[in-house]
Amino acid sequence: MQTFELEGHDFIELNKLLKIMQLVGSGGEAKQYIDEGLVQVNGQVEKQRRKKLRPGDKVQFEGHEVEVK
């Protein structure tokens, strides 16, 4: 499992997290995967591209898991 540190911010948007963690090649790619229901947040399919992720949230995508700290 990978972790992402918010570093003083309250949240990060789901599409931005996928891009920053290099799980996708572009923001457009992130949006497409989210729209297709291929991304889960805390075990549930998430279709909100800009879902606000806060500490403790876990994102699952294509065998990768990222925990927001």
Summary of the structure (lengths in Angstrom):
residues: 69
radius of gyration: 10.6
end to end distance: 12.2
largest distance: 31.3
contacts: 189
relative contact order: 0.30
helix: 23%
strand: 29%
